[in-house]
């Protein structure tokens, strides 16, 4: 025998019914603290500083990719010795 029961309740009611803890206050504090830290870090960096640091990482990654491709092409096109 198989039967289905549909229960309409809010997430809060379901949490209480299942005996789960209410973590809303902890979550609110965590989100507030993260927001404060983000604002403090953003105030430390000017837009010019942020862009220059982002661009330097981008060019380093691009240079590394070019070196990788160059070494791959060099290895693939190098003359091979016959055994």
GROMACS elastic network, one bead per residue, 0.5 to 0.9 nm:
[ bonds ]
;  ai    aj funct       b0    kb
    9    12     6  0.79989   500
    9    13     6  0.59075   500
    9    14     6  0.63918   500
   10    13     6  0.51574   500
   10    14     6  0.62786   500
   10    15     6  0.86260   500
   11    14     6  0.50401   500
   11    15     6  0.60763   500
   11    16     6  0.86381   500
   12    15     6  0.51340   500
   12    16     6  0.62991   500
   12    17     6  0.86143   500
   12    22     6  0.85480   500
   13    16     6  0.52036   500
   13    17     6  0.60625   500
   13    18     6  0.86348   500
   14    17     6  0.50459   500
   14    18     6  0.61602   500
   14    19     6  0.85372   500
   14    20     6  0.87343   500
   15    18     6  0.53127   500
   15    19     6  0.61693   500
   15    20     6  0.52747   500
   15    21     6  0.74364   500
   15    22     6  0.77326   500
   16    19     6  0.50026   500
   16    20     6  0.60787   500
   16    21     6  0.76825   500
   16    22     6  0.82362   500
   17    20     6  0.78343   500
   20    23     6  0.89660   500
   22    25     6  0.76713   500
   22    26     6  0.86595   500
   23    26     6  0.53314   500
   23    27     6  0.60885   500
   23    28     6  0.86108   500
   24    27     6  0.50471   500
   24    28     6  0.60443   500
   24    29     6  0.86386   500
   25    28     6  0.51023   500
   25    29     6  0.62592   500
   25    30     6  0.86094   500
   26    29     6  0.52181   500
   26    30     6  0.61541   500
   26    31     6  0.86548   500
   27    30     6  0.50465   500
   27    31     6  0.61315   500
   27    32     6  0.85422   500
   28    31     6  0.52218   500
   28    32     6  0.61320   500
   28    33     6  0.86155   500
   29    32     6  0.50795   500
   29    33     6  0.60921   500
   29    34     6  0.85540   500
   30    33     6  0.51731   500
   30    34     6  0.61428   500
   30    35     6  0.85687   500
   31    34     6  0.51330   500
   31    35     6  0.61367   500
   31    36     6  0.86615   500
   32    35     6  0.51042   500
   32    36     6  0.62416   500
   32    37     6  0.87211   500
   33    36     6  0.50797   500
   33    37     6  0.62120   500
   33    38     6  0.85861   500
   34    37     6  0.51510   500
   34    38     6  0.61181   500
   34    39     6  0.86125   500
   35    38     6  0.51256   500
   35    39     6  0.61806   500
   35    40     6  0.86065   500
   36    39     6  0.52016   500
   36    40     6  0.61703   500
   36    41     6  0.86598   500
   37    40     6  0.50664   500
   37    41     6  0.61391   500
   37    42     6  0.85396   500
   38    41     6  0.51829   500
   38    42     6  0.60823   500
   38    43     6  0.85774   500
   39    42     6  0.51250   500
   39    43     6  0.61540   500
   39    44     6  0.87634   500
   40    43     6  0.52353   500
   40    44     6  0.65361   500
   41    44     6  0.51922   500
   41    45     6  0.68088   500
   42    45     6  0.54050   500
   42    46     6  0.75591   500
   42    47     6  0.89031   500
   43    46     6  0.70582   500
   45    48     6  0.80555   500
   45    49     6  0.60513   500
   45    50     6  0.62557   500
   46    49     6  0.52428   500
   46    50     6  0.62909   500
   46    51     6  0.87051   500
   47    50     6  0.50938   500
   47    51     6  0.61174   500
   47    52     6  0.85670   500
   48    51     6  0.52359   500
   48    52     6  0.61452   500
   48    53     6  0.86536   500
   49    52     6  0.52043   500
   49    53     6  0.62073   500
   49    54     6  0.85884   500
   50    53     6  0.52861   500
   50    54     6  0.61500   500
   50    55     6  0.85555   500
   51    54     6  0.50749   500
   51    55     6  0.59566   500
   51    56     6  0.85290   500
   52    55     6  0.51242   500
   52    56     6  0.61459   500
   52    57     6  0.87319   500
   53    56     6  0.52647   500
   53    57     6  0.64579   500
   53    58     6  0.87230   500
   54    57     6  0.53422   500
   54    58     6  0.62649   500
   54    59     6  0.88318   500
   55    59     6  0.61664   500
   55    60     6  0.85331   500
   56    59     6  0.52499   500
   56    60     6  0.61494   500
   56    61     6  0.86315   500
   57    60     6  0.51153   500
   57    61     6  0.62040   500
   57    62     6  0.85873   500
   58    61     6  0.52345   500
   58    62     6  0.61761   500
   58    63     6  0.86574   500
   59    63     6  0.60261   500
   59    64     6  0.85008   500
   60    63     6  0.51108   500
   60    64     6  0.61565   500
   60    65     6  0.85998   500
   61    64     6  0.51025   500
   61    65     6  0.61788   500
   61    66     6  0.86882   500
   62    65     6  0.51058   500
   62    66     6  0.62497   500
   62    67     6  0.86992   500
   63    66     6  0.51276   500
   63    67     6  0.62282   500
   63    68     6  0.86280   500
   64    67     6  0.51298   500
   64    68     6  0.61806   500
   64    69     6  0.87063   500
   65    68     6  0.50487   500
   65    69     6  0.62194   500
   65    70     6  0.85433   500
   66    69     6  0.51716   500
   66    70     6  0.60278   500
   66    71     6  0.85880   500
   67    70     6  0.50510   500
   67    71     6  0.61114   500
   67    72     6  0.85131   500
   68    71     6  0.53145   500
   68    72     6  0.61942   500
   68    73     6  0.87167   500
   69    72     6  0.50315   500
   69    73     6  0.61552   500
   69    74     6  0.85067   500
   70    73     6  0.52104   500
   70    74     6  0.60513   500
   70    75     6  0.85526   500
   71    74     6  0.50140   500
   71    75     6  0.60688   500
   71    76     6  0.85107   500
   72    75     6  0.51848   500
   72    76     6  0.60961   500
   72    77     6  0.86332   500
   73    76     6  0.50227   500
   73    77     6  0.60580   500
   73    78     6  0.84042   500
   74    77     6  0.53587   500
   74    78     6  0.59398   500
   75    78     6  0.53602   500
   75    79     6  0.87950   500
   76    79     6  0.85413   500
   77    80     6  0.87059   500
